[in-house]
Amino acid sequence: MTIVLLTLALLFALVVPAPAQQPEQPRTGGVFRVAMIGEPPTLDVHTTTAVIVQQITWHVYETLYTYDRQYNAIPLLVESHTVTDNGRTYVFRLRRGVKFHNGKELTAADVVASLKRWGRLATPGKQLWKNVEGVEAKDASTVAMYVKDASGALLMGLARPNNGAVIYPKEIVDAAGDNPIKEYIGTGPYRFVEHKPDRHVRLARFKDYAARADAPDGFGGRRTSYVDEILFIPVPDVAVRLAGVETGEYHLALQIQQDQYERMKTMPGVVAAIIKPEGWTTAVLNHKQGLMSDKRIRQAFQATLDMEPIMAAGFGNKAFYRLDPGLSFPEQPQWHSRAAADLYNQKNPAKAKKLLQEAGYAGQPTRWITTKEYQWMYKNALVAKQQLEAAGFKIDLQVVDWATLVQRRNKPEAWDVFSTGITFNPEPAFSTAASCNWPGWWCHEDKEQWMDALARENDPRKRRAMWEKVQQIFYEDVGRVKYGDYFGLDAVRKEVHGYRQTNEKNLWNVWLSK
């Protein structure tokens, strides 16, 4: 598996042009400005899978493990661990001298409180916690976790950045309970300074940061805060984001429209950075309540769609998308499958009309929430709406900002469909696409059994077969509706050095030449 992941890591590296010839020595100082797609819905990582939250806050909060360059789990806040009792007991020894931004030293009590909260609230945490019997502090720097069965995915679950198992001070966890945290304190290389809605989230270098001694490796190893501050600035208009990088107002702009790629290559001082793959775009259906709780209506929705014009509308340049049925990407050969491919991209409105008739559908509005802050989400939805209405659906397309969409999707009574993307994930046992606990609430008995087995199994061939079973059920039951894979485009100033273009967007070990 390491060899395959290494190939994937090399693919990421080859796709991204180097911003510039790096100077021999990094430079300290400056304010790094990032143009984001909008406002984060929260700054509490335990409570959301919204990527924008992770991209901002993982400079502030840290996890026990993280990913190396090959997307293997490696220690971050942990010094080492041992596994005993036939794989059912993990003992984690924490690094000593790690301080929170409030000056308090990290202890096992903080880890236990944070992990328990993550297991209750987070989508991947709930999945992992199905196999956890308990977690306890053995002493101030030792944590024991007891699992029901040996797990092939536990460390990868603890390393996951998005909706990750970040460690907060125990007193902050205790004060918040299951409500959003109110103080944003972690152990990361940058500390939270302020959030001024519609202006910025400001982070500043944490001078007492306890960096690891080992060399940087992917997201792990030594993390150095070269820039003095990072400003995450909401800029919902994609044209303004790109223009800001061109003028030097921003150092990095996210989610640039792919049809701007050729023009970007002619801009002096700007690098067009491609992420391949970034994710796959989807319509998430509400299984819990309303129209889409009827399998026949979900099947009609899936049968209708012609994915090529939907993807072309969202991404324009054909080099930035592809049609593929896999829940994992072709760049992940250990996971990628074409199972149930006959149910993907059916382009069969006649079949859809028949299914709607069988379901007794009488033209009730299908409430679909989407956003223009991710332009491709809106454009995908617009073309899909036209196709669905031609097949007999009535679509009520509701356009909101991203933060509102993320909040509203938690209320099953408020929607039938919402737009989003499923980003690259190296460990399918914690895939949002297959989670019962995530909005959409796709809970299917056979699927749940395969997902539980996947999290426990160690044999790579058996794990692949299990994930293939999940994909088969995904299409038969219409868990979500996948349109296709997309490749991201960001704009980076040439004076930015040390930057690795990935979904996660880490800005430690990054410096500015001027």
N, C-alpha and C positions, 0 to 999 in steps of 0.2 A: 504493500500500500504506500509506503514511503516513496518508492520510485515513481508511482503514478502521481502522487501529490507533488513531487519535485517537478515532474513534467508540467503539471498545471501551473505551478509557481513560475516556472520559466516562461510559460505562455503569457502570463500576466506581465512579466517583466519585459518581454519582447514587444508586446503591443504598445507599451507606453514609451513615447520618445523622451529622452533625457532632457529636462528643461534647459540645461546649459552645462558647459564644462565646469565641474565643481572646483572651487578654490582649494588649495592644499589644506588650509586650516579653516574650520567653521568660525563664523563671526557671531558674537553675542550682541543682542540688542534688537530694538525695533518692535513695531506693533504689526502683527500679522492679521490681515483683514480678509474674512471669508464671506462671500455673498451666498447666502442660503436661500432656499426656495420659499421660506416663510418662517412663521413662529413655531417653536417647539410646543407641543400640547402639554408637556410637563417636563420636569428635570429629574423625575424619579424613575430610574431605569427599571426597577422591579415591576413597574405597572404598565409598560407599553412596549410593543414591538416596533414603534415608529422609528425608522432608521435615523431621522434627523436628531432624535434625542440621544441615541448612542454616539453619533458623530460629534456632538458637542461635549457630552458629559464624560466620555471615557478618558478625557484628559484630566478629569477631576477624580473619578472613582476608579478603583482597580479591583481585579478578581484574583482568586487564588492561582489560577492558571491563565495562560493566553496561548496564541498560536505562534509557531515559528514560521519561517518563510515557506515551508512545505505544508502548512496548515496542520501540523501535529501539535498536540497539547504539550506545553512546557511550563515549568514553574514561574510564577510572578511574585505573589506575596508568600508563597510557600518556599521553604528551603529544600525540603525533601519529603518523600512519603514512603510508607511501607504498606504492603498488602498481605494480610494473613487470613486464617480461617477459610481456606479454599476460595479466596477472592471476596469474602463477605465483610471483611473489616479493613477499612482504610484509616491509617494514622498519618495526619499531616503535621509536620513541624514547621511552624511559621518562622519567617525571618525576624531577627531581633533588631530593635532600633528603628523600626518603621513608624513614622509619626503621621497622625491625622493633621489636617490643616488647622485644627484648634489646639495643637500642641500635645495632645494626648497620644500615648504610645499604643499601637495596635496590639490587641490581646486576643486570645482564643474566645473570650466572651463576646467580643464584637463579631467574630466570624460566625459563632453559633447563632446569635440573634439574627444576623443578616441572612444566613443560609435558610433558616427556618422561615423567615418572611418571604424570601425568594421562592421557596418551595410552595408557599400558600398562594402567592400572587402572580408569579410570572408564568407565561405560557410554557417555556421549556422547563421551568422549575417544577410545575405541576406534573409534567411528564416524567421527569427524573425522579421525583419524590414518590411515585408509585412503587418504586423499588427500594425506598429508604425506610429502615426501621427506626433509626434515631441518629442524632448527632449530639456530641457532648464535648465540653472542655475537660481535658485530662489534667492540664495545668495551664499556666498563663500563656504558654507558647505551643501547646499541643492540642489538636482537635482530632477526635475519633468519629468516623462515620460508619454506621452499620447498615449494610444492604441485605435484602432478602435473598438475592441471587447474585452470583458473579456477573459483572457488567462489562461489556465491550465498549461502552460509550461514556462512562461516568466522567472521566477527566475531560473529554471533549465537551461534555455538557457544562462543566465548571469553567471551561475556557471561552465559551461562546460570548462574544461582545454584546450582540443585540439582545435586549431584554435579559441581560446577563446577571450572574450571581455576584454583583459588586458588593463590597464590604463597606458598610456604614458604621459609625460609632454606635455602640449598644444603646446609649441613652437616646439617640435620635430614632432608632428603630422602636424602642419602647414608647416614646412619645407619640409616634405616628400610628403604631399598630398597623392596621390594614388601610389606613387613609394615606394620602400622599405625604411624603416627608416635607418638612418646612425649612430645614436647614441643609444646605448642599455642601456637605463636608466629606472628603475622601482622603486618600493617601497619595493621589496622583501628582505628576510633575507640575500641574497647574492647579491653582485654587480658584474657586468661584468668588467673584467680586460683586457683580450686580447683574440683574436682568431688568432692562427697561423695555417693556413690550413695544414692538414695532420700531425699536431703535437698535438694540443689540443685547447679546449676552457677553459679558466681559469676564475673561479669565486672566490671571496674572501668575507669573512664575512663583512656585512654592520654594522658598529659599532653603527650607529644611528637608527637602525631598531626599528620601533614602533610595538612591538608584542601585540597581543590581550591579555587580562587578563584572559579570560576563559580557562579552561583546554583543552588540545589537544583532538580533536574528528575527526577522519578520516583525512581529509586534512585541517580541520579548527581548530579553537582555537589557543592557543599559539604556535608560531613557534620559535624555538630556533636554532641558528646556532652554534652548538657545534664544528664542525671542522673548522679550519682556512681557508682552501681553498678546492675547488672541481675542479678536472681536468677531463674533458670529452675528452677521447683520442680515435681517430678513429683507430680501429683495424679490418680491413675487414676480416681477416682470422679467422674463428671461432675456429680452433684448437689453434691458438696463444692466443685468448682471454681466453680460458679455461686453458691453460698452465700457463698464467700469474696470474690467481687467485690461482692456485695450488702452485706456487712459492712465492706468496705474492706480486707480482709486482702490481696487481690490487686488489681492495677490492670488486669490483662488475663487472661481465661481463654479457652482455645482449645477448639474442638470441643464447643460446647454442643448438647444435644439439641434438634432443631428444634421439637419439640412444646412447648418452653418459651417460644417466641417471644412469644405473647400475654401470658404472665405477666411476662416480662422488661420489656415496655413499661410495666408498672405499677410497676416497682421504682424508687424514688427514688435518684438518684445513679448509675444504670446505663444504659448505651446498648447496645441490641441492634444489632450490626454484622453485616451480611450481605455475603457474597462471592458474586457471581453472574457467571460460573460459578466454582466452586472446582475441580471435577474430575468424572471419571466413575468409578463404582464397578465393580469387576470381580472375577471369579474367574480367577486365573492358572493355567493348566494346564501340567504338566511334559511337554514334548515330548522331553526327552532320555532318560527312563528310566521304566519302569513302565507302568501302564494307559493313561495319556493319550498315550503315544507311538503308540497306534493311532488313526489319523484317524477311524475309524468310531465309536469310543467318544467322542472329542471332539465329533463331530457329534451323537451321541445326547445328550450333555450339553447342547449348545447348543439342540437341537430341543425339549427338554423344557420349558424355562423359560417361565413367565408372569411378565413383568417388573413389572407393576403391583403385585401384592401383595408382591413382593420389595422394591421401592422404598418402598412405603407402610410396610412394617415397619421399614425402616431410617431413614426420615426423617419419618414421621408427617404433618406438615403438607404438603399438596400444593403449596403455594407454594415448597417447597424442593427439588423434584425434577421431572424430566420424562423421558419416554421419547423417545429419539432414537438412531438408529444411528451417527451421525457419530463418527469418531475425533477430529475437531476440533469446536468448538462452533458453534451458530448465530450467536453473537456474533462469529465469525471468518468472515465471508462469503467471504473470499478462499480459505479452506481447507475450509469445511464442505461435506459431501456426503451424499447418501442412497444412495450406491452399495451394492448388495447388501442393501438394506433388507428384502427378502423373507426373508432368513436371520436377521434380528433379531426377537426376541420372537415366536418361532414358535408356542409353546403347543401343541405337537404330541407328546404322550407316545406316541401310537401309532407315529409315525415313529421315535421314540427306541427303543421296544421292538424294532422290526424291525432297526434298526442294531445294537443290542446282541446280538441273535440272530446276525446275520451275522458279528459280531466274535468269536463264541464266548464272550461274557462269561458267567462262571459264578458271579457273586455275590462276586467278590473285593472286599475292603474298599477303598474310595477314601479315602485318608488326606488329610484336609482340615484345614489349620491356619488358625486365625482368632484374633481377639483381641477382648476386651471393652473394651480401652482406647480403641479407636475403636468406639463402640457400634453404629454403623451397619454395620460390617463383620460383627460377630457376628449381628446381626438379619437382614441380607441372607442370610448363610450358613444360618441356621436355617430360613428359609422355603424357600430353594432346596433344602436337604436334604430337606425334606418332599416337595417336588415330584419330586425325582430318585428318592427311594425308592419313590414311587408308580409311577414308570416302570420300576422294576426295578433301580436302582442300590442298592448297600449303601454307606452313607456313615459313615466314622469321623471325626467332627468333634472336632478337638483344639484346645482353647482355651488359649492361652498369652499372656504379656505381649508387647507389641509388640517390645521389644528381642530377645526370644527368637525371635519369628517372623522378624524381619529376619536374624538369624544362621542360623536353620535353613533358610531358603529357599535358601541358597547350597549346600546339600547335596542333590543330585538324588536320592540314595537314600532320603531321609528323608520325602518327601511326594509327593502326586499333584496337589493343588490348594492354593493359598493365597489368602487374601483381601487386597485392597488397593484403593487408588484411584489413578487416573492424573490428576495435577493439571494445571491450565491451563499450556499451553506455546505460546509465540508462534511457534516454529520447528519444524515437523514433521520436518525432516531429523534431528533429535536426539531424536525421540519415544521415550520408554521403552516405549510401547505396541507399537512396531514393532521393537524392538531384539533382535537375535540374542544379544547379549552379556549380557543381563539375565536374572535367574532366571526359569525357564520355558523359556529357550533356544529361542525360536521362530525357527528358522533355515530359510528357504525360499528356494531359488535365485532364483526370479523376483522375489520380494519384495526380496531383497538387491540385485538389479540396479536395481530402481526406486528404492530408498533411496539407493544410491550416485549414481544419476543426479540425484536430487532435490538432493543436497548440492552438486552441481557446476553445475546449471543456474541461469541468471540470469533467464530470461524468466518472468514471473509466471504467464502462462496455461499454459505447459508444465509449470511446477512444480505447479500445481493438478491438472492431468491426471495427473501422476505419483503424487501423493498419493492421488488417487481410485483408481488402479490398486492401490496398497497396501491401501486399505480393502476393495476387492473380494476380494483374496487373504486378508485378515484373516478375513473371514466364511466364505469357501469352505474354508480350511484350519483354521479355528477357532484363530487365533493366541492370543487370550485370549477370555474371554466377558464382553462388556459388558452390565451391567444397565441403566444409565441415568445421566443427568447429575444432579449434586447441587450444592446451593448451601450454602455454609458459614455457620455462625452462631457468633460470638464475643461475649463480654461485656466491655465496657470501662467503666471508671470515668469519670465526667464531669469529673474533675479532670485527665484526660489530654488534652494538647493537641499538635497537630502530627502526630497519628497518622493514617496512611493504611491503611485496611483492605485488605490484599491477601493472597494466599497466602503471600508471602515473609516478612512480619512484620518490617519493619525498625524499630528503636527509636532510631536516631540521628535527630537533629532533632525529638525528642519530649521534652516537658517536663511537669512536674507543677505545678499551681497551688497545691498545699499538700502 
